[in-house]
């Protein structure tokens, strides 16, 4: 297991970054009429996943970290909802939809790992 010293060492953040980059790339192809609707929301939510993982990592108290990891999961659910909608209205292909869902699930798993690890750290510090 690698030592985590910086935000960039966190697998959850690395995977969230890949997701966010994919969101920016795919939304370039969306209709101009969606610029201030689904494009804006997808990009903000994607950044929210990365940003809240970063914010949680930078916190001193475990409880604060947990709060930001929870918010990151909420942002991830928003991304997932918008990806479903993007597919339903024909903005992305079935293949692209499947790739995004797979990446979302990967990020979700990594955030769950952060949450579990943080809970363990909290419990170990109580002893």
Secondary structure by P-SEA (a helix, b strand, c coil): ccccccccccaaaaaaaaaaaaaaaaaccccccccccaaaaaaaaaaaaaaaaaaaaacccaaaaaaaaaaaaaaaaaaaaaaaaaaaaccccaaaaaaaaaaaaaaaaaaaaaaaaaaaaaaaaac
